[in-house]
Amino acid sequence: MTAVLPPGTPTVQGNHLISTSPATGDEAGRVPVAAAVDVERAVERARAAGQWWAGLGYTERRERLLRWRRLLAQRMEELAGLMHAEGGKPVADALVEIVTAVEHVDWAARNARRVLGPRRVRSRLVLAEFSAHLEYQPHGVVGVIGPWNYPVFTPIGSIAYALAAGNAVVFKPSEYTPVVGQWLVDSFAEVVPEHPVLTAVHGLGDVGAALCRAGVDKLAFTGSTATAKKVMAACAESLTPVLLEAGGKDAMIVDSDADLDAAAEACVWGAMTNAGQTCIGIERAYAVEPVFDAFVDKVVERAGRLTVGPRDADIGPITMPSQLDVIRRHIEDAVARGGRAVLGGPEAVRPPYAHPTVLVEVPEQAAAVREETFGPTLTINRVRTADEALARANALPYGLGGSVFGQRRAVAIARRLRSGMASVNSTLTFAGMSTLPFGGVGESGFGRIHGEDGLREFARAKAVTRRRGRSLLPSTTFERTPADVARLVKAVKLLYGR
Ligand code: NDP
């Protein structure tokens, strides 16, 4: 007897990976599965394609990336439909995700030359007879491994920046969203038909592992912290550099002078958009004593209005069926430890959906406070001061994003959050700001996508010095005399010894 798999579970039949909707079980599409040797061939082909792509130079690449941006913008409804069919994401959320991705493609294309291109750097008095030149050259082939929760925004955060920097990319989409991943690759091939500059390899986790070992020059991974550690270990074998965008447990801090309506609205969005399957989702809130009760009431009132269902709802199905057990376990554990469900509760998990759940006064040791839940759930705990909120927010090994609502101290509090990003009086907004770097600290990973740092992440600094005159203080030559060395010592004492 074969076990009946829940809808949305990807299956391999013959040489194909079949992707289905988590809401209906309908097939969203199928893609060929790559063997390890196929992954190696894809990297080899990408290496040749990458040389051509790098040789095009910034202007040509910019032109082609802007064409891709145009195509993505023009066909966004088609792509959003596919994201809905494959991952269950509400179409409106899919459209917003695509808008953000389009913005990143545009910025990366337009800014690559300015950030990475050759430039003169100032010389200093020591070595003044040399000029200094700096540029950031592409690595060659970048491997990109993506998750399923934001199947467009997340991989494009690496892909667009890697391409703009002059690399070829071999992309391994999540097994839960391979069809969307293939769509991105095919759409790029429409505007860059000459060579396979962006290609996809499909399959389960073993294909991702094969990509780590296939000779890529850098590996950009987005996914869970557990898998990030495996990726880093695999890449260590060949000293392949890694960029790791891993999980989070982001907190919102609500200070006493916060606009509570705005805070509640943003908190519900930050916690429940995409059914809470967001790496930078708000999973915990800490509200100071004077505003705690009012804030909880406003959150519950708003979250209670959210609709859940297969289409045209605020919250769609949970994309990865096994995650429903995690969500249920976190809620049950929180309640067993004395937390109160003021909205939802264990019975809110009704496969393939999880309905909004708000838990208050949950002990800090509870899984719902410490571990990534990845569902439309939220804990809200009472704190005496913003400092106490900060201490609790910073107490976990994760450190991805975060949010602060308040006036007088809000920015200062945001700066003290142990995280790579923070939004003040909003949630998640840093992700759409293409001029700002995105990435975490601690168990949330390291390295940055987006912004200038995101471009540099996909390039290596190349430094060149050029002699422009005779050395006044010759020291790096066997022709130097004791008097030269004595003059150098005297000069440096004058310059730096005082
Ligand atoms: P996983 O870690 O399960 O998978 C991520 C990708 O890695 C998938 O493509 C997966 O393939 C692949 N993979 C699995 N095993 C290996 C392996 N041994 N070697 C190489 N690759 C492997 O994460 P999810 O897909 O479940 O995504 C959700 C997670 O991603 C959450 O923790 C979330 O917080 C995080 N995330 C982080 C973001 C950030 O920017 N920091 C953004 C978005 C999500 P397959 O699917 O075939 O198993």
Residues whose N, C-alpha, C, O or C-beta is under 5 A from the ligand:
A	BS01	NDP	I145 G146 P147 W148 T154 K172 P173 S174 E175 Y176 G203 L204 G205 G208 A209 T222 G223 S224 T225 T227 K230 V231 E245 A246 G247 G248 C279 S444
